[in-house]
């Protein structure tokens, strides 16, 4: 018989296989540093942190949060005085690694990431 923890572990491993960036959960090396935001008085513990490497990672993380029923928070710089860039028990998509922008002024379009 599968326990809820076993099912969640399998889902996380499936997510890790789909993500080009990094997936962190409590207990992983780097999780505590990745969950910290500025200002430091906000101390939340997301169930999953996805450090997106590309737009496809963002889409996969959103789909995972939706399918798992997890609250979703998006972080770019981690500066949210109200704490909107993190969550307790949800999924954080960390966009800090997406630091490239391409602009096509003639087509009036921009691509970030």
C-alpha positions in Angstrom: 0.0 0.0 0.0 1.3 3.4 -0.9 1.6 6.0 1.8 0.9 9.7 1.0 4.6 10.4 1.6 5.6 7.8 -1.0 3.2 9.3 -3.5 4.5 12.8 -2.9 8.1 11.5 -3.1 7.3 9.9 -6.5 5.7 13.1 -7.7 8.7 15.2 -6.7 11.1 12.7 -8.4 8.9 13.0 -11.6 9.1 16.8 -11.3 12.9 16.7 -10.8 13.2 14.6 -14.0 11.2 17.2 -16.0 12.9 20.4 -14.7 16.1 21.7 -16.3 16.8 23.8 -13.3 16.8 22.7 -9.6 14.0 21.3 -7.5 14.5 21.7 -3.7 12.4 20.2 -0.9 12.9 20.4 2.9 16.0 18.4 3.8 17.8 19.0 0.5 21.2 20.8 0.6 20.5 24.4 -0.2 16.8 24.4 0.7 17.2 26.7 3.7 19.2 29.2 1.8 16.8 29.1 -1.2 13.7 29.6 1.0 15.0 32.8 2.6 13.7 36.2 1.4 14.4 39.8 2.2 13.4 41.1 4.7 14.6 38.3 7.0 11.7 38.5 9.4 9.6 36.4 7.0 10.2 32.7 7.8 8.1 30.5 5.5 8.7 26.9 4.5 7.6 26.0 1.0 7.0 22.3 0.2 8.8 22.7 -3.1 11.2 25.3 -4.6 11.7 25.2 -8.4 14.7 27.3 -9.5 13.7 27.7 -13.1 16.3 27.5 -15.9 14.0 28.3 -18.7 10.4 29.1 -19.6 9.5 25.4 -19.9 10.5 25.0 -16.2 8.1 27.7 -15.3 5.2 26.0 -17.2 6.0 22.7 -15.7 6.2 24.1 -12.1 2.8 25.9 -12.6 1.2 22.7 -13.9 2.7 20.7 -10.9 1.4 23.2 -8.4 -2.1 23.2 -10.1 -2.3 19.4 -10.2 -1.0 19.0 -6.6 -3.3 21.7 -5.3 -0.4 23.7 -4.0 -0.4 27.5 -3.4 1.9 29.1 -5.9 4.4 32.0 -5.2 6.7 33.5 -7.7 10.1 35.0 -6.7 12.4 37.0 -8.9 14.6 39.0 -6.5 13.1 37.8 -3.2 12.3 41.4 -2.1 8.7 41.5 -0.9 8.0 43.3 2.4 4.6 41.6 2.5 6.1 38.1 1.8 4.3 37.5 -1.5 7.4 35.8 -3.0 7.1 32.8 -0.7 4.6 30.4 0.8 4.1 28.0 3.6 3.6 24.5 2.3 3.2 25.6 -1.4 5.5 25.8 -4.4 7.9 28.7 -5.1 9.0 29.3 -8.6 12.4 31.1 -8.3 13.1 33.1 -11.4 16.4 34.6 -10.3 18.4 32.5 -12.8 16.4 33.9 -15.7 18.5 37.0 -16.2 18.5 37.4 -20.0 16.2 39.6 -22.0 15.9 39.9 -25.8 14.0 42.8 -27.4 12.8 43.1 -30.9 11.8 46.8 -31.2 10.4 46.4 -34.7 8.0 43.6 -33.7 7.5 45.3 -30.3 8.2 42.1 -28.4 10.4 41.0 -25.6 11.6 37.6 -24.4 12.7 37.2 -20.8 14.7 34.3 -19.5 
